Amino acid sequence: MTRIFVFTNHKGGVGKSTSATNIALGITQVLKRANASNCRVLLVDTDSQGHASLVTTGRKDYGADDSLYTVLMADRQNAPQTLMNCIVPSQWDEDLHVLPASPMLEGAERELMGVAGAPYRLADPLSKIAGQYAAVVIDTRPSFSLMTEMGLLAATDAIVPVEPRYLETVGLTSVIQKINDIRDGWRHPNLRVSGLLITKMDTRVRGHNHLLAEIKSHPLLGKLVLGVIPVNEAVSYAHHNHQSLFTYDPRSSASKAYIQVVGSLVRYMTKVGA
């Protein structure tokens, strides 16, 4: 089964899109180096701001006919083919494909309000084509909205990016509980919280070190720490140039940390797929 990773947190500015885009590319590149039979990865952008779409494709002008919005509004019978038609190649790698977001997603929730089965309008068509990819990565908006529910219901694995200043145990536990509530409430048992990704870590800040140590020692949360991404100016420069971290500065501390995370996820994909 193709693993579908959804990156989600109800707080903004935690490196969610940065993590989703670079990890999606990283999976593709690691699989290529391993001579895997399928190296293709699909990145799905469900955030109306379209940041993931912009940095990977160089565009943010997707609309009613060529974006995720098109898929959500399509007749259910035609939705899988519509989804395939809306997928575009990224500028980062020929094997990294993108289902782009549109500003029109902002109004999609209102349009779908009360529509039967609305939360499954991504999961259903995506399930029909996911097998064509080695992995799918979904980027979500910074809230637990209908769009985020769609991403969670389409996914097998939830990863929560979080800054050290937001590492309070109570806050993180509530995020995990919300994901579990969606899993149980919508009867989607295949979804699991598979990792916490600590971003923008600055070891020079005492509070960062204290909070990270607190999380690692926590009986539940400590087992979920997937990786620690250091604060690094290469991230913002890479964004500005619409490049991946691995292209802009492969030797940066953030690039090296993300590669370690990618390696862990590829090993996980291999293990659960065995």
Salt bridges, closest charged atoms under 4 A:
ASP61 OD1 - ARG59 NE 2.68
ASP66 OD2 - ARG59 NH2 3.55
ASP93 OD1 - LYS32 NZ 2.86
ASP95 OD2 - LYS32 NZ 3.22
GLU109 OE2 - ARG141 NH1 3.59
ASP139 OD1 - LYS16 NZ 3.51
ASP157 OD1 - ARG3 NE 3.05
GLU163 OE1 - ARG165 NE 3.25
ASP184 OD1 - ARG183 NE 2.96
ASP202 OD1 - ARG204 NE 2.95
GLU214 OE1 - HIS210 NE2 3.70
